Amino acid sequence: MHSNAAMEALLDRMPAEVADSLTPEQRAALYDAISSPTWRCNPVDVRLSVPMPGTGRRCFVTIVAGWERRGAERIRRERLIYRLGTAGNLVFLLGMGVGMLAVAAVLAAGARFLGL
């Protein structure tokens, strides 16, 4: 999304009276904040959108990995906000673990079948 389009999308999600009350300096600060590419420049950036059969909805999964650029205070603050030990995260991690074991079992069976 181009920065101008991202800015318009952000303003569209705000109540009109809030968006209209922003000064040019505040708009410039918001523009700078959303156009910063630091979070988009990672060596691993996988984004998947998967249809959920029978629901008419989609589920998304994003995996981003790279060098840590956040400061210690921001890391501490975000650990309080985005906790790893939630029920959804635990179910997801358990499912990923089971899926990885299943793939490993299939690969091992295939290797034995081929005599490798």
C-alpha positions as CSV (number, residue, x, y, z in Angstrom):
1,M,0.0,0.0,0.0
2,H,1.5,3.4,-1.0
3,S,1.9,5.8,1.9
4,N,-0.7,8.2,0.7
5,A,-3.2,5.3,0.4
6,A,-2.2,4.1,3.8
7,M,-2.7,7.6,5.3
8,E,-6.2,7.9,3.6
9,A,-7.1,4.4,4.9
10,L,-6.0,5.4,8.4
11,L,-8.0,8.6,8.3
12,D,-11.1,6.8,6.9
13,R,-11.0,4.5,10.0
14,M,-11.1,7.4,12.4
15,P,-14.3,9.2,13.4
16,A,-14.7,12.1,11.0
17,E,-14.5,14.7,13.8
18,V,-11.1,13.3,15.0
19,A,-9.6,13.2,11.5
20,D,-10.9,16.7,10.8
21,S,-9.4,18.0,14.0
22,L,-5.8,16.9,13.1
23,T,-3.4,19.8,12.5
24,P,-1.0,19.7,9.6
25,E,1.8,18.8,12.0
26,Q,-0.2,15.9,13.5
27,R,-1.0,14.6,10.0
28,A,2.7,14.9,9.0
29,A,3.6,12.9,12.2
30,L,1.0,10.2,11.4
31,Y,2.3,10.0,7.8
32,D,5.9,9.6,8.9
33,A,4.9,6.9,11.4
34,I,2.9,4.8,8.9
35,S,5.4,5.2,6.0
36,S,8.4,4.0,8.0
37,P,9.5,0.9,6.3
38,T,11.5,-0.6,9.2
39,W,9.0,-3.3,10.0
40,R,8.7,-4.3,6.3
41,C,12.4,-5.0,5.6
42,N,12.9,-8.4,7.1
43,P,14.8,-11.4,5.7
44,V,11.8,-13.6,6.4
45,D,8.3,-12.2,5.6
46,V,5.7,-14.8,4.9
47,R,2.0,-13.7,4.7
48,L,-0.7,-16.2,4.0
49,S,-4.4,-15.8,3.7
50,V,-6.3,-19.1,3.8
51,P,-10.0,-19.6,3.1
52,M,-11.9,-21.3,6.0
53,P,-14.2,-23.8,4.3
54,G,-17.9,-23.4,5.1
55,T,-17.5,-20.0,6.8
56,G,-17.1,-17.7,3.8
57,R,-14.2,-16.1,5.8
58,R,-10.5,-16.2,5.5
59,C,-7.8,-16.7,8.2
60,F,-4.4,-15.0,7.9
61,V,-1.0,-16.0,9.2
62,T,2.0,-13.8,9.1
63,I,5.6,-14.9,10.0
64,V,8.2,-12.2,10.2
65,A,11.8,-12.8,11.3
66,G,15.0,-10.8,11.3
67,W,17.3,-8.8,13.5
68,E,15.7,-7.2,16.5
69,R,15.5,-3.4,16.1
70,R,13.2,-2.5,18.9
71,G,14.6,-1.0,22.1
72,A,14.4,-2.8,25.4
73,E,11.6,-0.6,26.7
74,R,9.4,-1.2,23.6
75,I,10.1,-5.0,23.9
76,R,9.0,-5.0,27.5
77,R,5.9,-3.0,26.8
78,E,4.8,-5.1,23.8
79,R,5.3,-8.3,25.8
80,L,2.7,-7.0,28.2
81,I,0.3,-6.2,25.4
82,Y,0.9,-9.1,23.1
83,R,1.2,-12.1,25.4
84,L,2.5,-15.4,24.0
85,G,0.6,-17.6,26.5
86,T,-2.9,-17.0,25.2
87,A,-5.3,-19.9,24.4
88,G,-5.3,-19.0,20.7
89,N,-1.5,-18.9,20.5
90,L,-1.1,-22.2,22.4
91,V,-3.6,-24.0,20.1
92,F,-1.8,-22.5,17.0
93,L,1.6,-23.6,18.3
94,L,0.3,-27.1,19.2
95,G,-1.2,-27.4,15.7
96,M,2.0,-26.3,14.0
97,G,4.0,-28.8,16.1
98,V,1.6,-31.6,15.1
99,G,1.7,-30.5,11.5
100,M,5.5,-30.5,11.5
101,L,5.7,-33.9,13.0
102,A,3.3,-35.2,10.3
103,V,5.4,-33.7,7.6
104,A,8.5,-35.3,9.1
105,A,6.8,-38.7,9.3
106,V,5.7,-38.5,5.7
107,L,9.2,-37.5,4.6
108,A,10.8,-40.3,6.6
109,A,8.3,-42.9,5.2
110,G,9.1,-41.6,1.7
111,A,12.8,-41.9,2.3
112,R,12.4,-45.5,3.5
113,F,10.1,-46.4,0.6
114,L,12.8,-45.0,-1.8
115,G,15.6,-46.8,0.1
116,L,17.4,-43.7,1.0
